[in-house]
Amino acid sequence: MSALTLTGLTIFLAYYCGRATLKLKLPSLIGYMLLGASIGLSGTGWFDEKVLQSLGFINEIALGFVAFSIGLELNFSSLRQLGKSIIIIILSESLVAFSVVLVAVYALTQDLALSLIFGAMAPASAPAGTVAVIQEFKAKGTLTKALYAVVGFDDGLAIIIFAFAASIARNLLIHESSGHDMPILPGLIVAAREILFSCLVGVTMGLILRQLTKMVKDERDMTILTFAAVLVASGISASFHLSLILTNIVVGLTLVNTQKHSIVSKISNQLSNIMPLLFVLFFSLAGAHLNVRALPSLGLIGIVYILGRSFGLVGGAWLGATVGRAEEKIKKYLGMGILSQAGVAIGLSLIVKHDFDQIASAHAREIGVAVITTITATSIIFEIIGPIMTKIALSRAGEIEI
């Protein structure tokens, strides 16, 4: 069966699976992922590695639009209403999650290098799940805006934290195996360059899109130009190893803060018709990629990571909101809405395995294997419970109707 036929059948089946999970008062993306898992690598194998690889561009397109839609919600005037609290929350939830996981894993293993790496994985989030729930249930309110801001910016901070932690861990392992130290600065420069150039590409493409959309009046023409801009930004990010998510967030952020509100509204309205299809494809393929057989290998370290990350994000968000004097509902519920984790964390774990395999140390190779196995397994858990917790948080905050 061809990849196109499989994709078409998947959209049919995923649609009805999504409707079924909605009747159970669960986000439809849970149905999409369960379907994907049943016909993917962990199920019937209809979507094998070859087919999934050929459809990989769909994930990049979907993530690009998810990131762009987040950017469109980051209007500076709206963010100013949230005040400095949003910055404090982002710093707090990321740093507390890092610290809690680091301490918890170290208490379990007494392995500082391993603990640093797992700590560095904790702040990375998966914005697609959070955004899908917000858009599906048409959530509106201050918690919704805070969620957009947090999932939009915490991946940038996660990359910085990862650069520091991975450089220190690498230095420890190299010193352990050879007695020589390796400078930390190069790893930090690479992370800073990725963030800087991602922002630069995003601002440039956002300004280009602003000029192009000023020259047309028809909403459909604006959609075509927007689609092209997101694809170009995503393609440049992939080619130069930049952050696809951060680049497209900045495209949307630049557009919403430089373009007339009426034009941005037209673009948002058109996107609302495109996003449901992208979510069906993205989460079905995400489910097909999941290796559910990895769950038995989760082990004690995986359980510690899940509990430590969850406590760190929820507790850190509450602490940041309290210090920043945010609204009561943001204090109570924001942490519940940012638990999803997948692509960024798995990508970082692949970097760890690749880099640590180059170190002439059995210990380094063991860490690489442990990290990628555990993060893959825990991502399955977080991708299922994350959207459910987001819906609960938004419901309790009174920003969606049940």
Secondary structure in CASP SS format (residue, H / E / C, confidence):
PFRMAT SS
TARGET T0000
AUTHOR 0000-0000-0000
METHOD secondary structure of the structure
MODEL  1
M C 1.00
S C 1.00
A H 1.00
L H 1.00
T H 1.00
L H 1.00
T H 1.00
G H 1.00
L H 1.00
T H 1.00
I H 1.00
F H 1.00
L H 1.00
A H 1.00
Y H 1.00
Y H 1.00
C H 1.00
G H 1.00
R H 1.00
A H 1.00
T H 1.00
L H 1.00
K H 1.00
L C 1.00
K C 1.00
L C 1.00
P C 1.00
S H 1.00
L H 1.00
I H 1.00
G H 1.00
Y H 1.00
M H 1.00
L H 1.00
L H 1.00
G H 1.00
A H 1.00
S H 1.00
I H 1.00
G C 1.00
L C 1.00
S C 1.00
G C 1.00
T C 1.00
G C 1.00
W C 1.00
F C 1.00
D C 1.00
E H 1.00
K H 1.00
V H 1.00
L H 1.00
Q H 1.00
S H 1.00
L C 1.00
G H 1.00
F H 1.00
I H 1.00
N H 1.00
E H 1.00
I H 1.00
A H 1.00
L H 1.00
G H 1.00
F H 1.00
V H 1.00
A H 1.00
F H 1.00
S H 1.00
I H 1.00
G H 1.00
L H 1.00
E C 1.00
L C 1.00
N C 1.00
F H 1.00
S H 1.00
S H 1.00
L H 1.00
R H 1.00
Q H 1.00
L H 1.00
G C 1.00
K C 1.00
S H 1.00
I H 1.00
I H 1.00
I H 1.00
I H 1.00
I H 1.00
L H 1.00
S H 1.00
E H 1.00
S H 1.00
L H 1.00
V H 1.00
A H 1.00
F H 1.00
S H 1.00
V H 1.00
V H 1.00
L H 1.00
V H 1.00
A H 1.00
V H 1.00
Y H 1.00
A H 1.00
L H 1.00
T H 1.00
Q C 1.00
D C 1.00
L H 1.00
A H 1.00
L H 1.00
S H 1.00
L H 1.00
I H 1.00
F H 1.00
G H 1.00
A H 1.00
M H 1.00
A C 1.00
P C 1.00
A C 1.00
S C 1.00
A C 1.00
P H 1.00
A H 1.00
G H 1.00
T H 1.00
V H 1.00
A H 1.00
V H 1.00
I H 1.00
Q H 1.00
E H 1.00
F C 1.00
K C 1.00
A C 1.00
K C 1.00
G C 1.00
T H 1.00
L H 1.00
T H 1.00
K H 1.00
A H 1.00
L H 1.00
Y H 1.00
A H 1.00
V H 1.00
V H 1.00
G H 1.00
F H 1.00
D H 1.00
D H 1.00
G H 1.00
L H 1.00
A H 1.00
I H 1.00
I H 1.00
I H 1.00
F H 1.00
A H 1.00
F H 1.00
A H 1.00
A H 1.00
S H 1.00
I H 1.00
A H 1.00
R H 1.00
N H 1.00
L H 1.00
L H 1.00
I H 1.00
H H 1.00
E H 1.00
S H 1.00
S H 1.00
G C 1.00
H C 1.00
D C 1.00
M C 1.00
P C 1.00
I C 1.00
L H 1.00
P H 1.00
G H 1.00
L H 1.00
I H 1.00
V H 1.00
A H 1.00
A H 1.00
R H 1.00
E H 1.00
I H 1.00
L H 1.00
F H 1.00
S H 1.00
C H 1.00
L H 1.00
V H 1.00
G H 1.00
V H 1.00
T H 1.00
M H 1.00
G H 1.00
L H 1.00
I H 1.00
L H 1.00
R H 1.00
Q H 1.00
L H 1.00
T H 1.00
K H 1.00
M C 1.00
V C 1.00
K C 1.00
D C 1.00
E H 1.00
R H 1.00
D H 1.00
M H 1.00
T H 1.00
I H 1.00
L H 1.00
T H 1.00
F H 1.00
A H 1.00
A H 1.00
V H 1.00
L H 1.00
V H 1.00
A H 1.00
S H 1.00
G H 1.00
I H 1.00
S H 1.00
A H 1.00
S H 1.00
F C 1.00
H C 1.00
L C 1.00
S C 1.00
L H 1.00
I H 1.00
L H 1.00
T H 1.00
N H 1.00
I H 1.00
V H 1.00
V H 1.00
G H 1.00
L H 1.00
T H 1.00
L H 1.00
V H 1.00
N H 1.00
T H 1.00
Q C 1.00
K C 1.00
H H 1.00
S H 1.00
I H 1.00
V H 1.00
S H 1.00
K H 1.00
I H 1.00
S H 1.00
N H 1.00
Q H 1.00
L H 1.00
S H 1.00
N H 1.00
I H 1.00
M H 1.00
P H 1.00
L H 1.00
L H 1.00
F H 1.00
V H 1.00
L H 1.00
F H 1.00
F H 1.00
S H 1.00
L H 1.00
A H 1.00
G H 1.00
A H 1.00
H H 1.00
L C 1.00
N C 1.00
V H 1.00
R H 1.00
A H 1.00
L H 1.00
P H 1.00
S H 1.00
L C 1.00
G H 1.00
L H 1.00
I H 1.00
G H 1.00
I H 1.00
V H 1.00
Y H 1.00
I H 1.00
L H 1.00
G H 1.00
R H 1.00
S H 1.00
F H 1.00
G H 1.00
L H 1.00
V H 1.00
G H 1.00
G H 1.00
A H 1.00
W H 1.00
L H 1.00
G H 1.00
A H 1.00
T H 1.00
V H 1.00
G C 1.00
R C 1.00
A C 1.00
E C 1.00
E H 1.00
K H 1.00
I H 1.00
K H 1.00
K H 1.00
Y H 1.00
L H 1.00
G H 1.00
M H 1.00
G H 1.00
I H 1.00
L C 1.00
S C 1.00
Q C 1.00
A C 1.00
G H 1.00
V H 1.00
A H 1.00
I H 1.00
G H 1.00
L H 1.00
S H 1.00
L H 1.00
I H 1.00
V H 1.00
K H 1.00
H H 1.00
D H 1.00
F H 1.00
D H 1.00
Q C 1.00
I C 1.00
A C 1.00
S C 1.00
A H 1.00
H H 1.00
A H 1.00
R H 1.00
E H 1.00
I H 1.00
G H 1.00
V H 1.00
A H 1.00
V H 1.00
I H 1.00
T H 1.00
T H 1.00
I H 1.00
T H 1.00
A H 1.00
T H 1.00
S H 1.00
I H 1.00
I H 1.00
F H 1.00
E H 1.00
I H 1.00
I H 1.00
G H 1.00
P H 1.00
I H 1.00
M H 1.00
T H 1.00
K H 1.00
I H 1.00
A H 1.00
L H 1.00
S H 1.00
R H 1.00
A C 1.00
G C 1.00
E C 1.00
I C 1.00
E C 1.00
I C 1.00
END
